[in-house]
Amino acid sequence: MFGDTNHGSVRLTEDGAVGPSGKPIRVFSATQLSGGTAGILVLRNGTTDSGTVYVQKTAGTVSNTDTVNFEGGLLFPSGCFFDKDANTTAVVVEFRVEK
């Protein structure tokens, strides 16, 4: 498994693609760190902040992490884009690139 870029985790501190941009991505979990106010986790299908929202969840713990698990994985057919809000410090996403 070493060197395999088809799965893994990514830590994002600003808007950005989860995995290769535009490739089908299956997300298994997302752990969000909120700042002084609870952040909102937004994951979009596509490659920009104008893609269709698939996940929008308020992280309920200020200055702490919250994890969302997607049993079996949630498929983003046109890529997965993390749309950072002002109260989110970072997100770590566990994913796999689909074929």
C-alpha positions in Angstrom: 0.0 0.0 0.0 2.9 2.4 0.4 2.9 4.8 -2.5 -0.7 4.2 -3.4 -2.3 7.5 -4.1 -5.8 6.1 -4.8 -6.8 6.3 -1.1 -5.7 7.9 2.1 -6.4 11.1 4.0 -6.0 14.8 3.3 -5.9 17.7 5.7 -7.3 20.9 4.2 -7.2 24.4 5.8 -8.8 26.2 2.9 -11.1 25.5 0.0 -9.8 22.6 -2.0 -10.3 19.3 -3.8 -10.3 16.1 -1.8 -8.0 13.8 -3.9 -7.5 14.3 -7.6 -9.7 17.1 -8.8 -12.7 15.9 -10.9 -12.2 12.2 -10.3 -14.9 10.1 -8.6 -14.2 10.2 -4.9 -15.7 8.0 -2.1 -15.5 9.7 1.3 -15.5 7.5 4.4 -15.2 10.1 7.1 -14.5 13.8 7.7 -13.1 15.2 10.9 -13.6 18.9 11.3 -11.8 21.2 13.8 -13.9 24.3 14.7 -12.5 27.6 15.9 -14.1 29.9 18.5 -17.5 29.2 17.0 -18.9 25.9 15.7 -17.9 25.5 12.0 -20.0 24.1 9.2 -18.7 21.1 7.2 -19.6 21.5 3.5 -18.6 18.9 1.0 -19.6 19.5 -2.6 -19.8 17.3 -5.7 -17.5 18.8 -8.3 -14.4 20.9 -8.4 -15.4 24.3 -7.2 -17.4 26.0 -4.4 -20.4 26.2 -6.9 -20.8 22.4 -7.0 -23.9 20.6 -5.6 -23.8 20.4 -1.8 -23.8 16.7 -0.7 -23.0 17.3 2.9 -23.7 20.4 5.1 -23.3 19.8 8.8 -22.7 22.1 11.7 -19.9 20.8 13.9 -21.4 21.1 17.4 -18.2 21.6 19.5 -16.4 24.9 19.7 -12.6 24.7 19.5 -12.8 20.9 19.2 -13.2 18.2 16.5 -16.3 16.4 15.3 -16.2 13.4 13.0 -18.8 12.4 10.4 -18.7 8.8 9.3 -20.2 7.5 6.0 -20.6 3.8 6.4 -19.6 2.2 3.1 -18.5 5.6 1.8 -20.4 8.5 0.2 -19.7 8.8 -3.6 -19.0 12.1 -5.2 -19.1 11.2 -8.9 -17.6 14.5 -10.2 -15.0 14.9 -7.4 -15.2 16.1 -3.9 -14.6 19.8 -3.0 -14.3 21.0 0.6 -15.9 24.4 1.0 -14.4 26.0 4.1 -16.4 28.3 6.2 -15.0 31.1 8.4 -15.3 29.1 11.7 -13.6 25.9 10.5 -9.9 25.7 11.2 -9.2 22.4 9.3 -10.8 19.2 8.0 -9.2 15.8 7.6 -11.0 13.6 5.0 -10.5 9.8 4.6 -11.2 8.9 0.9 -10.7 6.6 -2.0 -10.5 7.4 -5.7 -13.1 5.3 -7.6 -12.6 3.9 -11.1 
